[in-house]
């Protein structure tokens, strides 16, 4: 009986060990919820495993033989573990894909989006922020034009037009650098369109920005499309469903700052669950589906969209009330910022 049970246990143990190997790896998933789910599945499977007791008396052996004769079936536990292992492995690949990707990769994925008509990467000579590849700055910045932007935008090319023509995908070396950039952009949330940075979301080490002139609904839809394209895996049996596999499981993150981020991205980027994709962020489309109005989302209700403006319109980083009705929403302090902030910054 012992030999028979050991054989059945080995099959379950092999699958459990495969799960533990994934969990112990330095490579983390894009959706950290999968870490918790996989750990729980391992715990459940281990509890189901038949334990062979250590006994010496003949009478006890006879009792155990009777008990151990009951059929053992680990098929459900093994299937559940394998399913979780597959989802976890897929999510790990997705995070790697949006960890400091090349500009050519970003360009190719943006070109696959139906509303995007043109793309252009910034280079050292035309980088509007003059920080390309400098410490803490972006390693790539790919600007794009979207046909939903109907108003004319001045500029010799897409980089010169900035995010006003559609948006930009900014790539950083670490999640911490991406978060710092997002925090900086949040200082201008709610300001007039000319210096408004538009919507901005952080996933992995990428900041996805969309033009301020678009409605909240349009911003969210376009951001979702870009996110799905950047995380879609090629040459994979699940590639057609990959981008939505992880997205569908995202939930609104906690407001606490204790959630850990990906070790493969940055050990130091652990301070804010609102900005790192590995902390299972709510995607723009899901936030809108939850019943949040366009006006609320413009004010940064989505936890991935930072805003420093309180309910009275006071911007804590600028130290000014940017939504003062007495001057049509334009605060005098806003005039100190460059009129090109919305596009170049």
C-alpha positions in Angstrom: 0.0 0.0 0.0 2.9 2.3 0.8 4.5 1.8 -2.6 1.2 2.5 -4.4 0.6 5.8 -2.5 4.2 6.9 -3.0 3.8 6.5 -6.7 0.6 8.7 -6.7 2.2 11.2 -4.5 5.2 11.6 -6.8 3.0 12.8 -9.6 1.5 15.5 -7.4 4.9 16.4 -5.8 6.4 17.0 -9.3 3.8 19.6 -10.1 4.1 21.2 -6.7 7.8 21.5 -7.1 7.4 23.1 -10.5 5.1 25.7 -8.9 7.6 26.3 -6.1 10.4 26.8 -8.6 8.4 29.5 -10.3 7.6 31.2 -7.0 11.3 31.2 -5.9 12.6 32.6 -9.2 13.8 36.2 -9.3 11.6 36.6 -12.4 8.2 38.0 -11.2 4.9 38.2 -12.9 3.2 41.3 -14.3 0.2 40.5 -12.2 1.3 39.9 -8.7 -2.2 38.6 -7.8 -1.0 35.4 -9.6 1.8 35.0 -6.9 -0.8 34.8 -4.2 -3.1 32.5 -6.2 -0.3 30.1 -7.0 0.9 30.0 -3.4 -2.7 29.2 -2.3 -3.0 26.5 -4.9 0.3 24.9 -3.7 -1.0 25.0 -0.1 -4.2 23.3 -1.1 -2.5 20.6 -3.0 -0.1 19.8 -0.2 -3.0 19.4 2.2 -4.6 16.9 -0.2 -1.4 14.8 -0.3 -1.8 11.4 1.4 0.5 11.1 4.4 2.0 7.6 5.1 2.2 7.2 8.9 5.1 5.7 10.7 3.8 2.7 12.7 5.3 -0.3 14.4 2.5 -2.4 15.8 0.9 -5.0 13.6 -2.6 -4.0 14.7 -2.0 -0.4 13.7 -0.6 -1.5 10.3 -3.8 -3.5 9.6 -5.9 -0.4 10.5 -3.9 1.9 8.2 -4.0 -0.6 5.3 -7.8 -0.5 5.5 -7.7 3.3 5.5 -5.1 3.6 2.7 -7.1 1.4 0.4 -9.4 4.3 -0.3 -8.9 5.5 -4.0 -6.5 8.4 -4.5 -7.1 10.9 -7.2 -5.0 14.0 -7.5 -6.2 14.9 -11.0 -8.0 18.1 -9.9 -5.1 19.4 -7.9 -2.6 18.7 -10.6 -4.8 20.4 -13.3 -5.3 23.4 -11.1 -1.6 23.7 -10.4 -0.7 23.4 -14.0 -3.2 26.0 -15.1 -1.8 28.4 -12.5 1.8 27.6 -13.5 0.9 28.5 -17.1 -0.7 31.8 -16.2 2.2 32.7 -13.9 4.8 31.9 -16.6 2.9 33.9 -19.2 2.7 36.9 -16.8 6.5 36.7 -16.2 7.1 36.9 -19.9 4.8 39.9 -20.2 6.6 41.8 -17.5 9.9 41.1 -19.2 8.5 42.4 -22.4 7.6 45.8 -20.9 10.8 46.1 -18.9 13.0 48.6 -20.8 11.9 47.5 -24.3 13.6 48.9 -27.4 12.1 51.7 -29.4 11.8 49.4 -32.4 9.6 47.0 -30.4 7.4 49.8 -29.2 7.1 51.2 -32.7 6.1 47.9 -34.2 3.4 47.3 -31.6 2.0 50.9 -31.9 1.7 50.4 -35.7 -0.7 47.5 -35.1 -3.3 49.7 -33.4 -6.1 50.7 -35.8 -6.4 54.4 -34.8 -2.7 55.2 -34.8 -1.6 56.6 -38.1 2.1 57.3 -37.6 5.0 56.8 -35.2 8.4 58.4 -34.6 11.1 57.8 -32.0 12.9 60.7 -30.5 16.7 60.8 -31.0 19.4 62.7 -29.3 19.2 65.6 -31.7 15.5 66.2 -31.5 14.6 64.9 -28.0 12.4 67.7 -26.6 13.4 67.0 -23.0 17.2 66.6 -23.8 17.4 63.6 -21.5 17.5 60.6 -23.7 19.6 57.8 -22.2 20.8 60.1 -19.4 20.7 58.7 -15.8 17.2 58.5 -14.5 15.7 59.6 -17.9 14.0 57.6 -20.6 15.9 55.2 -22.8 13.3 55.6 -25.6 10.4 57.9 -26.4 8.1 56.9 -29.2 5.6 59.5 -30.3 2.5 58.6 -32.2 -0.3 60.3 -34.1 -3.9 59.1 -33.5 -6.7 59.8 -35.9 -9.1 60.7 -33.1 -7.2 63.9 -32.6 -9.0 66.1 -35.1 -7.6 69.5 -34.2 -4.5 70.7 -36.1 -1.2 70.4 -34.2 1.8 72.6 -35.2 5.2 71.0 -35.6 7.5 69.8 -38.3 7.3 66.2 -37.3 5.7 63.9 -34.7 8.4 64.5 -32.1 8.0 68.3 -32.5 4.2 68.0 -32.2 4.7 66.0 -29.0 1.9 64.2 -27.2 -0.7 66.6 -28.6 -0.9 64.7 -31.9 -1.8 61.5 -30.1 0.6 60.6 -27.4 3.9 59.0 -26.5 5.3 55.8 -25.0 8.2 56.7 -22.7 10.5 53.8 -21.8 12.7 53.8 -18.6 15.4 51.6 -17.3 13.7 50.9 -14.0 10.2 51.0 -12.5 11.5 53.6 -10.0 12.5 55.9 -12.9 9.1 55.5 -14.6 7.3 56.2 -11.3 9.3 59.4 -10.7 8.4 60.6 -14.2 4.8 59.8 -13.6 4.9 61.7 -10.3 6.4 64.7 -12.1 3.6 64.7 -14.8 1.0 64.5 -12.1 1.9 68.0 -10.9 0.2 69.4 -14.0 -3.0 67.3 -13.9 -6.1 69.4 -14.3 -4.3 72.4 -15.8 -5.5 74.0 -19.1 -4.9 71.8 -22.1 -1.9 73.8 -23.3 0.2 72.7 -20.3 -1.8 69.6 -19.4 0.3 66.4 -19.8 -2.8 64.3 -20.7 -3.4 60.9 -19.3 -0.3 59.0 -18.0 -0.1 55.4 -16.8 2.8 53.2 -15.6 3.2 49.6 -16.6 6.5 47.8 -15.9 9.1 50.5 -16.8 6.9 52.1 -19.4 4.8 55.3 -19.2 1.9 55.4 -21.6 0.8 59.0 -22.3 -2.3 60.0 -24.4 -3.2 63.5 -25.6 -5.0 65.9 -23.3 -7.4 67.0 -26.0 -9.0 63.5 -26.2 -12.0 62.7 -23.9 -11.4 60.5 -20.8 -13.1 57.7 -22.6 -10.9 58.0 -25.6 -7.8 58.2 -23.5 -8.7 55.1 -21.6 -9.5 53.1 -24.7 -6.3 54.1 -26.4 -4.2 53.4 -23.3 -5.8 50.0 -23.0 -5.1 49.1 -26.7 -1.4 50.2 -26.3 -1.1 48.2 -23.0 -2.5 45.1 -24.6 -0.3 45.3 -27.7 2.9 45.9 -25.6 2.1 42.8 -23.4 0.9 40.6 -26.2 3.3 37.6 -26.5 4.2 36.4 -30.0 5.1 32.8 -31.0 3.0 31.5 -28.1 0.0 29.2 -28.3 -1.8 31.6 -26.1 -0.7 34.8 -27.9 -4.2 35.6 -29.1 -5.5 35.7 -25.6 -2.3 36.7 -23.8 -3.0 40.4 -23.4 -6.4 39.8 -21.9 -5.4 36.9 -19.7 -3.6 39.1 -17.2 -5.7 42.2 -17.7 -8.9 40.4 -16.8 -7.6 39.5 -13.4 -6.5 43.0 -12.4 -8.2 44.6 -9.4 -7.9 48.0 -7.9 -4.7 48.1 -5.8 -4.6 49.0 -2.2 -3.8 52.5 -1.3 -1.0 51.3 1.0 2.6 51.7 0.0 3.9 48.3 1.1 3.3 46.2 -2.0 6.5 44.9 -3.5 7.5 45.3 -7.2 9.4 43.2 -9.6 12.9 42.2 -8.6 13.8 42.1 -12.3 12.8 45.7 -12.7 14.1 47.5 -9.6 14.5 46.5 -6.0 13.9 50.1 -5.0 10.6 50.6 -6.8 8.5 49.3 -3.9 6.9 52.4 -2.6 3.7 52.9 -4.4 1.2 50.2 -5.6 -0.5 52.9 -7.7 2.1 53.2 -10.4 3.7 49.8 -11.0 2.0 47.3 -13.2 3.4 44.4 -11.3 1.1 45.4 -8.4 -1.9 44.3 -10.4 -3.2 47.8 -11.5 -6.7 48.5 -12.7 -6.5 49.0 -16.4 -8.2 52.1 -17.9 -11.1 50.2 -19.5 -11.8 48.3 -16.3 -11.9 51.6 -14.4 -14.4 53.0 -16.8 -16.5 49.8 -16.7 -16.8 50.2 -13.0 -19.1 53.2 -13.4 -16.6 56.1 -13.1 -17.7 59.1 -15.1 -15.5 60.7 -17.7 -15.2 63.8 -15.6 -14.0 61.8 -12.6 -11.4 60.0 -14.7 -10.1 63.3 -16.0 -9.4 64.2 -12.4 -7.3 61.0 -11.9 -9.7 58.6 -10.2 -7.9 55.7 -11.8 -5.1 54.7 -9.3 -2.7 54.4 -12.2 -3.4 58.1 -13.1 -1.7 60.3 -10.5 -3.4 63.5 -9.5 -2.3 66.0 -6.8 -5.6 68.0 -7.0 -8.0 67.7 -4.1 -11.8 68.1 -4.3 -11.5 71.9 -4.1 -9.1 72.0 -7.1 -6.0 72.7 -5.0 -2.8 71.2 -6.6 -0.5 70.3 -3.8 2.7 70.2 -5.9 2.1 73.5 -7.5 0.8 75.1 -4.4 -2.1 76.7 -6.3 -5.8 76.3 -6.9 -5.9 75.3 -10.6 -9.6 75.0 -10.9 -10.6 78.5 -9.6 -13.9 79.3 -11.1 -13.3 83.0 -10.9 -10.8 82.8 -13.8 -12.3 80.0 -15.8 -10.1 77.3 -14.3 -6.8 79.1 -15.0 -4.8 79.9 -12.0 -2.3 82.8 -12.2 0.5 80.5 -11.1 0.0 78.3 -14.2 1.4 81.1 -16.3 4.8 80.4 -15.0 5.0 77.1 -16.7 6.0 76.7 -20.4 3.1 76.8 -22.8 4.6 73.7 -24.5 4.4 71.6 -21.3 1.6 69.5 -22.7 3.5 68.3 -25.7 7.2 68.4 -25.0 7.2 67.6 -21.3 
